[in-house]
Amino acid sequence: MGEAPSVDTMVFILGDQLSHSISSLEVFDPDTDVILMCEVMDEATYVRHHKKKIAFIFSAMRHFAQELQNKGFRVRYVTIDDPRNTGSFDGELRRAIADLSPTRVRLTEPGEWRVLEMVSRSQSSVEAPIEVIDDSRFICSRSEFADWAAGREDLVMEFFYREMRRKTGLLMNGDQPVGGRWNFDAENRKPARPDMFRAERRAIENDAITCEVIELVGKLFPDNFGELRDFRFAVSSEDASRIADDFVDVHLSKFGATQDAMLSGDPVLNHSLLSFYINVGLVDPLDVCRRAERAYFEGNAPLNAVEGFIRQIIGWREYMRGIYWLKMPGYGDANFFGNTRPLPDFYWTGMTDMNCVATVVGETRSNAYAHHIQRLMVTGNFALIAGIDPKQVHQWYLEVYADAYEWVEMPNVIGMSQFADGGIVGTKPYAASGNYISRMSDYCDGCGFNVKERTGPAACPFNHLYWDFLSRNRRLLAGNRRLARQYATWDRMDGAVRRDIVETAARFLAALQGY
């Protein structure tokens, strides 16, 4: 592919660094430098990724390499089915250094701890020095977050978010937030209606590269979770930018109010569907935030929608990355409640009479996507109140969602969803009964369980598991002020009712089948 026998700098670009402004390319010289990109089996198999996730990343990588070549850059691209492929980043780095004899290797810091550890190990054994530089796609560097966190008793995201608003100037009027409030989340909790009009999403047609990748993934990973049919991801910078424009122009105005809603047959609602492209590098996060801000100032989207969208990106996304690097490498082993129950098999099969879980798992299998409330308050909530091993829950989320990378997925699951870190991320567990799901969705209609019942074989499992969760973890949670009202309600229940709830939960949990 136009390689020279030797080069000055070899820039190693990873599969989630598909940005033309990535920091490792800032001083790239097309005459003397070369880019290394590789699809490796180690990355495709360290967990059993959703088929669509693998196809999306490989196709996006191949399109990005083509874009770089069109700009006149030399690219050494190794496909996963290349017979010379060593199967690992380390092996391909060594092979490329041996073939090209670069003076140095440069790469933008990897997003995940295990990859950075691999690079660190390689530094002492390869024949070219490796320079690792900051990832400028993030507003807050790892060192800046560590400085912000130092000495703080509570690492509350809201205060971090305000710092990011001040740093970026987004939705700011001098030192004060536009609209007089930092957070409009209270206005974004309305249920959706089945008859609500939602504009169609921009269609993406698969080109020859994507079709070839889909066929290859089907052959190499036939037993992985998920479906490959109806693959409609944007895989180029141009198409991803069009998706971003489409969201801001068409869907943003209606995004806010129902962003927490869930509706059967409509997994997308008015969500942006941009996390795939932001996390892989095809869409610049700050740029799309500025596009959203402009929509507000031009009168095309309400403040609650725009603020909520911007908070997800410069608030939660940046905060999760900061927590990840602050608490690694042991964060994934956190297990505050000591939960050991294996992940139920219906997380893979979708075969359960709980319609909410069956719906979300089915949509996840089809789309490699579920929105944040489906993840947090359905599959995550069930795992929490059922006492599932949080490490297994974390691995499931990492495997099944196309936007899941460990730096963002792990703190969302270990910290926010499962409260396994004991309160570093969340101020209380995100546990809820079936009433929350009934209020925010239509999933309870036609469900095999009755959301109004707490005990007995027909009772919604979320109801008895919720109270059983509070009961069995009282020693750990009694001091949490945000749960005082719930424990007061539990204490007012008749003793026989409490025993019936605990016994119903025990029978249900005993019947769960692990995967």
Secondary structure, DSSP 8 states (H G I E B T S, - for coil): ----SS-SEEEE--TT---TT-GGGTT--TTT-EEEEE--HHHHHTTT--HHHHHHHHHHHHHHHHHHHHTT--EEEE-TT-TT--SSHHHHHHHHHHHH--SEEEEE--SSHHHHHHHHHHHTTSSS-EEEE--TTSSS-HHHHHHHHTT-S---HHHHHHHHHHHH-TTEETTEEGGG-S--GGGS-----TT------------HHHHHHHHHHHHH-TTSSS--TT-----SHHHHHHHHHHIIIIIHHHHTTTTT-B-TT-S-TT----HHHHHHTSS-HHHHHHHHHHHHHTTSS-HHHHHHHHIIIIIIIHHHHHHHHHHTTTGGG--TT---B--BTHHHH---S-HHHHHHHHHHHHHS---HHHIIIIIIHHHHHHTB-HHHHHHHHHHH-TT--HHHHHIIIIIIIT-TTSSSS-SS-----HHHHHHHBSTTTT-SSBTT--SSTTB-HHHHHHHHHHHHTHHHHTT-GGGHHHHHHHHHS-HHHHHHHHHHHHHHHHT--B-
